Amino acid sequence: MRPDAETVQPADPPPDPPAPPRIGASGAGPSSTSEVKYAWSEVPRQDPPKREAEERSADYLEIYRLYDPETVMAQAARCVQCAMAFCSLGCPLGNRIPEWLGLAAEGRFIEAAAVSRSTSNMPEICSRVCPQERLCEGMCTLIVRADPVPIGAIEKFINEYAFARDAVDAVRVMPNGRSVAVAGSGPASLACADELAALGYAVTVFEALPILGGLLAGGIPSFKLDKSVVDRRIALLEKKGVRFRTGVRVGSDISLGDLLARHDAVFLGMGAPRARELDIPGCGLPGVYQAMPFLVRKNLGTASGLPDIDVRGKSVAVLGGGDTAMDCLRTAIRAGARQAVCLYRRDLANMPGSRKEYRNALEEGAQFVFLTSPISIEGDPARGLTHVRCSRMALGDPDAKGRRKPYAVPHSEFTVPADIVLVAYGFDPISFPPESEWSAIAVDESGGIVVDKNQMTTLDRVFSGGDQVRGANLVVYAVRDGRKAAAGIHRCLSERAPQA
Ligand code: SF4
């Protein structure tokens, strides 16, 4: 139980579909199955019910409620079942979206959930945290004529429906005599462990913290992903035979060499916990904090082992424009901040954070000051921080990644009041100590582990994926890497004799 985060969601199991389970029967969808192809022109997109901003910003419960079955069927029937499923191409997992939308449109939710699980190890989690507008829904064919199918919300519903009816299998397969150690328990590690357990490997996951889930537990706030959802997925893995050991840090409590001696392979999924530093005058003053310790403490409570950062009644300035910045703003509001202001150096169009999360943050009272870059943080010894001195920015030519480069407008300084500053400038993988057993593992200039097409590192039998390879990135990419690594481990080990 996490003291600061209220649980549990969903409160009620999703009800059964109406009978007979045909599209349009409820009157919410098109009038006959022959019109299914054109349902989108009759039925507008409907998003799942969202709790009022005032209510939700007073707690940490998930903000979206589940659809009712009639609405799911009508919304799923908006899918035109096009021959070339662009939505599947937009999903990093290549989810078989039209197939499960077709089943959901007929009220066959348990079958739909089974199809969704065939390509994803945690569809109930990805559906909650993916920025769908940039992935599956952003590629929906409808987008040129109408709003896209609400793929993520339907994916969440069908999987919650299956969980509520105990229809998510947790089969323990025959052991194949081989074992794999997994370092870290975030999404890449859980996906890798799940895939390997399904192939008969004895899998042990080592987590440094006392709580499992990595980023899913500590980094993502409960109002986006309730921790009971993560715990439920981990319990399912335990039923499949995966062993979990908490409080064990690979590299200090147990060495990589030990793991390689005891197991046939090792998967490294320890994420990207190294925060990018703020480097301006005043950055070391009391009251300036990194975003992740703030979020982890609020998400995990005292179990995190971190000191609390009290923002009650204070002005909080969040530096950065990604999803972590949105999470900080919304968490600060829930934790009682007087105001929460985001300072971002580009404009909204160039902000990396999800538009859905931006809108949610705005509704909850967060403020955004775009085209603004901090140049110093100021305060006095008696009162602590007082304000952030900023410069107005303008956007120049696109950089190598196609994003317009910001530059400071001369003589444009202004100040933003702040008692607390949270720095959300991104994260890189942890650096390996030089001259250590880790030095055989090649890393790129950002510290990301270099892997081959099997996700194997430059050290034999050691694989990696997720943020430890890519740097901080989406959960769905970590799941994809974990799956790919499991297939790579199986391929490599199948070609070799078992460890003596
Ligand atoms: Fe969309 Fe993410 Fe689900 Fe793929 S995993 S279908 S991108 S919500």
Residues whose N, C-alpha, C, O or C-beta is under 5 A from the ligand:
A	BS01	SF4	G90 C91 P92 N95 C126 S127 C130 Q132 L135 C136 G152 E155 V476
